[in-house]
Amino acid sequence: MQPRTPPVEHLIRWLLAAALLGGSLFILSPLLAPIVWAGILVISTWPLFVRLRRRVHSANLAATLGTLVLLLLFAGPIALMGTSLADLTDSAVTYARTRELPKAPEFLGGIPYIGHALARRWNEAIADIPAFIASLKPYEPQIRAFVLRVGGAMGQALLLLLLSAVFAFFLYRDGDKIAARLDRMAMRIAAERGRNLLQVAESTTRSVVYGIAGTAAVQGVLAAIGLGIAGVPAPLLLGLFVAMFGLIPIGLTGLIMLPAAGWLLLEGRPLWGVFVALWGLFVVGGVDNFVRPMLISRGARLPMSIVLTGVLGGLITLGVLGIFIGAVLLGVVYVMLQEWSEMEPKMPLAALAADPDDEIGSQ
């Protein structure tokens, strides 16, 4: 018979394990976002990676090619948007200086309290565009700070993507070993139930990513088609902006489509302006109503409230990358809790609540 371990030694072991775990998390805390992001990307694209690995017959080569594809898909558009933003701003300012803008619409002046002041300011601005731009000079530090913040956010997103690509390479290369180890851990923790929840987490991750990214991509393509038909300049670039805004499912695609419609109205093409406005409202905006739920529901039963909360929470806490991380984490937790609540308990609650003395007395 083995001697019993003193309780103090158990306590010391637990404290040591907690200290090691806490120290590891503290060291990894600056890299948790790119690590989680890399995991989400690898899980979402793993079936494609397996096919690529079979074709090239090399895990290292397949991991390298997969990482490069991820960089092109995500870092390329962000870099293009960042470099094009300054050119679009300069073109808008030049257009405003050389174009005769219309006077304030009548309904604007009818808005209570602020309508008259807005209409007067509008008319003063279009009467002398250079003077209006000069009047904005006191706000130049705030505008410059905003532009710097946007540029810094894009730079931070690119840095996180580069770090995520590095981690994604190793996850691709050693994915089978990592999956086998996670499967054994899940089996040791909760047997078949743990393995089932691990599979739920995997399918939910793919469904959320496919739903968010797939819907945004479809919206970008549809926006580019509509803008190209209407003759709006740079429809592909504007479609890329629409796809980026489409990652946040709260109707932000109108920030691109409505100004494009307004530009057509200023150009004396009202019918095309109405076309772009309706196209953005019913076609581009309507994709959210059936494409996103269809893609998400293929692998997970997630209500849109969970997805929207995860997207907004992740965006606020982690920036652009948090759009996916927040939605995936909340989606996984929701489905795991749902699966757990639907499982049959080992002992009925009525039996747990019964008094053992009653059972003894009835025998």
C-alpha positions as CSV (number, residue, x, y, z in Angstrom):
1,M,0.0,0.0,0.0
2,Q,1.4,3.4,-1.1
3,P,1.7,6.1,1.6
4,R,-0.9,8.8,1.4
5,T,0.3,12.1,0.1
6,P,-0.1,14.9,2.6
7,P,-2.6,17.6,1.8
8,V,0.2,20.2,2.0
9,E,2.0,18.6,-0.9
10,H,-1.2,18.5,-3.0
11,L,-1.6,22.3,-2.3
12,I,2.0,22.9,-3.3
13,R,1.5,21.0,-6.5
14,W,-1.6,23.0,-7.4
15,L,0.0,26.3,-6.6
16,L,3.1,25.4,-8.7
17,A,0.9,24.4,-11.6
18,A,-1.1,27.6,-11.3
19,A,2.0,29.7,-11.2
20,L,3.5,28.0,-14.3
21,L,0.2,28.4,-16.1
22,G,-0.2,32.0,-15.1
23,G,3.4,32.8,-16.1
24,S,3.0,31.2,-19.5
25,L,-0.2,33.1,-20.1
26,F,1.5,36.3,-19.0
27,I,4.4,35.7,-21.5
28,L,2.0,34.8,-24.3
29,S,-0.5,37.6,-23.6
30,P,0.9,40.0,-26.3
31,L,0.7,37.1,-28.8
32,L,-2.7,35.7,-27.9
33,A,-4.5,37.6,-30.6
34,P,-2.4,36.4,-33.5
35,I,-2.2,32.9,-32.1
36,V,-6.0,32.7,-31.8
37,W,-6.4,34.3,-35.2
38,A,-4.0,31.8,-36.8
39,G,-6.0,29.0,-35.2
40,I,-9.2,30.3,-36.6
41,L,-7.7,30.7,-40.1
42,V,-6.2,27.2,-40.0
43,I,-9.3,25.5,-38.8
44,S,-11.4,27.3,-41.4
45,T,-9.1,26.4,-44.3
46,W,-7.9,22.9,-43.1
47,P,-9.9,20.9,-45.6
48,L,-8.3,22.9,-48.5
49,F,-4.9,22.5,-46.9
50,V,-5.3,18.7,-46.7
51,R,-6.0,18.6,-50.5
52,L,-3.0,20.8,-51.2
53,R,-0.8,18.6,-49.1
54,R,-1.9,15.6,-51.0
55,R,-1.0,17.3,-54.3
56,V,2.5,18.5,-53.3
57,H,3.4,15.5,-51.1
58,S,5.2,17.8,-48.6
59,A,3.8,19.2,-45.3
60,N,6.4,22.0,-45.3
61,L,5.8,23.1,-48.9
62,A,2.0,22.9,-48.4
63,A,2.3,25.0,-45.2
64,T,4.4,27.6,-47.0
65,L,2.0,27.9,-49.9
66,G,-1.1,28.0,-47.5
67,T,0.5,30.8,-45.5
68,L,1.4,32.8,-48.6
69,V,-2.2,32.5,-49.8
70,L,-3.5,33.7,-46.5
71,L,-1.2,36.8,-46.6
72,L,-2.4,37.6,-50.1
73,L,-6.1,37.2,-49.2
74,F,-5.9,39.4,-46.1
75,A,-2.8,41.6,-46.0
76,G,-3.1,42.5,-49.7
77,P,-6.5,44.2,-49.5
78,I,-5.7,46.0,-46.3
79,A,-2.5,47.4,-47.8
80,L,-4.3,48.4,-51.0
81,M,-7.0,50.2,-49.1
82,G,-4.5,52.1,-47.0
83,T,-2.5,53.3,-50.0
84,S,-5.7,54.2,-51.9
85,L,-7.3,56.2,-49.1
86,A,-5.0,59.2,-49.5
87,D,-5.5,59.2,-53.3
88,L,-9.3,59.1,-52.9
89,T,-9.2,61.9,-50.4
90,D,-7.2,64.1,-52.8
91,S,-9.5,63.3,-55.7
92,A,-12.6,64.2,-53.6
93,V,-11.1,67.5,-52.6
94,T,-10.1,68.3,-56.2
95,Y,-13.6,67.4,-57.3
96,A,-15.2,69.6,-54.7
97,R,-13.0,72.6,-55.8
98,T,-13.8,72.3,-59.5
99,R,-17.4,71.2,-59.4
100,E,-20.4,73.4,-59.0
101,L,-22.3,71.8,-56.1
102,P,-26.1,72.1,-55.7
103,K,-27.8,74.2,-53.1
104,A,-29.2,72.7,-49.9
105,P,-32.4,70.7,-50.5
106,E,-35.6,72.2,-49.2
107,F,-36.3,69.5,-46.7
108,L,-33.1,70.2,-44.9
109,G,-34.2,73.6,-43.9
110,G,-37.4,72.2,-42.5
111,I,-35.7,70.1,-39.9
112,P,-36.6,71.6,-36.5
113,Y,-34.0,73.4,-34.5
114,I,-31.0,72.6,-36.7
115,G,-32.3,72.6,-40.2
116,H,-32.0,76.3,-40.9
117,A,-28.4,76.4,-39.7
118,L,-27.4,73.3,-41.7
119,A,-29.0,74.7,-44.9
120,R,-27.2,78.1,-44.4
121,R,-23.9,76.3,-43.7
122,W,-24.4,74.2,-46.8
123,N,-25.1,77.1,-49.1
124,E,-22.1,79.1,-47.7
125,A,-19.8,76.2,-48.3
126,I,-20.8,75.6,-51.9
127,A,-20.6,79.4,-52.6
128,D,-16.9,79.4,-51.9
129,I,-15.3,76.0,-51.6
130,P,-11.8,77.3,-50.9
131,A,-13.1,79.4,-48.1
132,F,-15.0,76.4,-46.7
133,I,-11.8,74.3,-46.8
134,A,-9.9,77.2,-45.1
135,S,-12.6,77.3,-42.4
136,L,-11.7,73.7,-41.5
137,K,-8.1,74.6,-40.8
138,P,-8.7,74.9,-37.0
139,Y,-9.8,71.3,-37.0
140,E,-6.7,70.2,-39.0
141,P,-5.0,68.6,-35.9
142,Q,-8.1,66.6,-35.1
143,I,-8.4,65.5,-38.7
144,R,-4.8,64.6,-38.9
145,A,-4.9,62.7,-35.7
146,F,-7.9,60.7,-37.0
147,V,-6.1,59.9,-40.2
148,L,-3.0,58.8,-38.2
149,R,-5.2,56.6,-36.0
150,V,-6.8,54.9,-39.0
151,G,-3.3,54.4,-40.5
152,G,-2.0,53.1,-37.2
153,A,-4.9,50.7,-37.0
154,M,-4.2,49.4,-40.5
155,G,-0.5,49.0,-39.6
156,Q,-1.3,47.2,-36.5
157,A,-3.7,44.9,-38.4
158,L,-0.9,44.2,-40.9
159,L,1.5,43.4,-38.1
160,L,-0.9,41.0,-36.4
161,L,-1.6,39.4,-39.8
162,L,2.1,38.8,-40.3
163,L,2.5,37.3,-36.8
164,S,-0.6,35.2,-37.5
165,A,0.9,33.9,-40.7
166,V,4.0,32.8,-38.8
167,F,1.9,30.8,-36.3
168,A,-0.4,29.6,-39.1
169,F,2.6,28.0,-40.8
170,F,3.5,25.9,-37.8
171,L,-0.2,25.0,-37.2
172,Y,-0.5,23.9,-40.8
173,R,2.7,21.8,-40.6
174,D,2.0,20.2,-37.3
175,G,-1.8,20.3,-37.4
176,D,-2.4,16.5,-37.3
177,K,-0.2,16.1,-34.2
178,I,-1.9,19.1,-32.5
179,A,-5.4,17.7,-33.4
180,A,-4.5,14.2,-32.0
181,R,-3.2,15.7,-28.8
182,L,-6.3,17.9,-28.3
183,D,-8.4,14.8,-29.0
184,R,-6.6,12.9,-26.3
185,M,-6.9,15.8,-23.8
186,A,-10.7,16.1,-24.5
187,M,-11.1,12.3,-24.0
188,R,-9.2,12.5,-20.7
189,I,-11.3,15.4,-19.5
190,A,-14.8,14.3,-20.5
191,A,-14.5,11.1,-22.5
192,E,-16.8,11.0,-25.6
193,R,-18.6,14.1,-24.5
194,G,-15.3,16.0,-24.6
195,R,-14.5,14.8,-28.1
196,N,-18.0,15.8,-29.2
197,L,-17.7,19.3,-27.9
198,L,-14.3,19.6,-29.6
199,Q,-15.9,18.7,-32.9
200,V,-18.7,21.2,-32.2
201,A,-16.0,23.9,-31.6
202,E,-14.4,23.1,-34.9
203,S,-17.6,23.1,-37.0
204,T,-18.8,26.3,-35.3
205,T,-15.5,28.0,-36.1
206,R,-15.8,27.2,-39.8
207,S,-19.4,28.2,-39.9
208,V,-18.9,31.6,-38.4
209,V,-15.9,32.4,-40.5
210,Y,-17.6,31.2,-43.7
211,G,-20.8,33.2,-42.8
212,I,-19.0,36.5,-42.0
213,A,-16.3,36.4,-44.6
214,G,-18.4,34.8,-47.3
215,T,-21.2,37.3,-46.9
216,A,-18.8,40.2,-47.0
217,A,-17.2,38.8,-50.1
218,V,-20.5,38.4,-51.9
219,Q,-21.5,42.0,-50.9
220,G,-18.3,43.3,-52.2
221,V,-18.7,41.5,-55.6
222,L,-22.3,42.7,-55.9
223,A,-21.4,46.2,-55.0
224,A,-18.6,46.3,-57.6
225,I,-21.0,45.0,-60.3
226,G,-23.7,47.6,-59.5
227,L,-21.1,50.4,-59.4
228,G,-19.5,49.3,-62.6
229,I,-22.9,49.1,-64.4
230,A,-23.7,52.7,-63.2
231,G,-20.3,54.0,-64.4
232,V,-18.9,54.9,-61.0
233,P,-15.1,55.3,-61.1
234,A,-12.9,52.6,-59.4
235,P,-15.8,50.1,-58.8
236,L,-13.4,47.3,-57.8
237,L,-11.7,49.4,-55.1
238,L,-15.1,50.6,-53.8
239,G,-16.3,47.0,-53.8
240,L,-13.3,46.1,-51.7
241,F,-14.3,48.8,-49.2
242,V,-17.9,47.5,-49.2
243,A,-16.5,44.0,-48.5
244,M,-14.5,45.4,-45.5
245,F,-17.5,47.2,-44.1
246,G,-19.6,44.1,-44.8
247,L,-17.7,42.2,-42.1
248,I,-19.7,44.2,-39.6
249,P,-23.3,43.2,-40.1
250,I,-25.0,46.5,-39.1
251,G,-25.5,48.0,-42.5
252,L,-22.2,49.9,-42.9
253,T,-22.1,49.1,-46.7
254,G,-24.3,52.2,-47.1
255,L,-21.3,54.3,-46.3
256,I,-20.0,53.5,-49.7
257,M,-23.1,53.0,-51.8
258,L,-25.0,56.1,-50.7
259,P,-22.1,58.5,-51.5
260,A,-21.7,56.8,-54.8
261,A,-25.4,57.4,-55.5
262,G,-25.0,61.0,-54.4
263,W,-22.1,61.5,-56.8
264,L,-24.2,60.3,-59.7
265,L,-26.9,62.8,-58.8
266,L,-24.3,65.6,-58.8
267,E,-23.1,64.4,-62.2
268,G,-26.6,64.9,-63.6
269,R,-27.5,61.2,-63.8
270,P,-30.4,60.9,-61.3
271,L,-31.7,57.6,-62.7
272,W,-28.3,55.9,-62.2
273,G,-28.1,57.5,-58.7
274,V,-31.5,56.0,-57.8
275,F,-30.3,52.6,-59.3
276,V,-27.2,52.6,-57.2
277,A,-29.1,53.5,-54.0
278,L,-31.7,50.8,-54.6
279,W,-29.0,48.3,-55.6
280,G,-27.1,49.0,-52.3
281,L,-30.3,48.8,-50.2
282,F,-32.0,45.7,-51.6
283,V,-29.2,43.7,-53.4
284,V,-26.1,44.4,-51.4
285,G,-27.8,45.0,-48.1
286,G,-30.3,42.2,-48.7
287,V,-27.5,39.5,-48.8
288,D,-27.4,39.7,-45.0
289,N,-30.9,38.3,-44.8
290,F,-30.3,34.9,-46.4
291,V,-26.6,34.3,-47.3
292,R,-25.2,34.9,-43.9
293,P,-27.8,32.7,-42.0
294,M,-27.5,30.0,-44.7
295,L,-23.7,29.8,-44.4
296,I,-23.6,29.9,-40.6
297,S,-26.4,27.4,-40.2
298,R,-24.7,24.8,-42.3
299,G,-22.5,23.8,-39.4
300,A,-23.8,25.5,-36.3
301,R,-27.2,26.7,-35.0
302,L,-26.3,30.3,-34.1
303,P,-28.8,33.2,-33.7
304,M,-27.8,36.4,-35.4
305,S,-27.8,38.1,-32.0
306,I,-24.8,36.0,-30.9
307,V,-22.9,36.7,-34.1
308,L,-23.6,40.4,-34.0
309,T,-22.6,40.6,-30.3
310,G,-19.4,38.7,-31.0
311,V,-18.6,40.9,-34.0
312,L,-19.1,44.2,-32.2
313,G,-17.4,43.1,-29.0
314,G,-14.4,41.7,-30.9
315,L,-14.2,44.9,-32.9
316,I,-14.1,47.1,-29.9
317,T,-11.6,45.0,-27.9
318,L,-9.3,43.6,-30.6
319,G,-9.9,45.8,-33.7
320,V,-10.4,44.4,-37.2
321,L,-9.1,40.9,-36.2
322,G,-11.6,40.8,-33.3
323,I,-14.5,40.7,-35.8
324,F,-13.8,37.0,-36.4
325,I,-12.3,36.2,-33.0
326,G,-15.2,37.6,-31.1
327,A,-17.9,35.9,-33.2
328,V,-16.1,32.6,-33.2
329,L,-15.5,32.6,-29.4
330,L,-19.1,33.5,-28.6
331,G,-20.4,31.1,-31.2
332,V,-18.4,28.2,-29.8
333,V,-19.4,28.9,-26.2
334,Y,-23.0,29.2,-27.2
335,V,-23.1,25.9,-29.1
336,M,-21.1,24.1,-26.5
337,L,-23.6,25.3,-23.8
338,Q,-26.4,24.3,-26.0
339,E,-25.0,20.8,-26.6
340,W,-24.3,20.4,-22.9
341,S,-27.8,21.5,-21.9
342,E,-29.3,19.0,-24.4
343,M,-27.3,16.0,-23.1
344,E,-29.0,13.5,-20.8
345,P,-27.7,13.7,-17.3
346,K,-26.2,10.5,-15.8
347,M,-28.9,10.6,-13.0
348,P,-32.3,12.2,-13.3
349,L,-32.8,15.3,-11.3
350,A,-35.8,13.7,-9.6
351,A,-33.6,10.9,-8.3
352,L,-31.0,13.4,-7.1
353,A,-33.7,15.4,-5.2
354,A,-35.2,12.3,-3.7
355,D,-34.6,11.6,0.0
356,P,-32.5,8.4,0.4
357,D,-34.3,7.6,3.7
358,D,-37.6,7.3,1.7
359,E,-36.1,4.7,-0.6
360,I,-34.8,2.7,2.4
361,G,-38.1,2.9,4.2
362,S,-40.0,1.7,1.1
363,Q,-38.0,-1.5,0.8
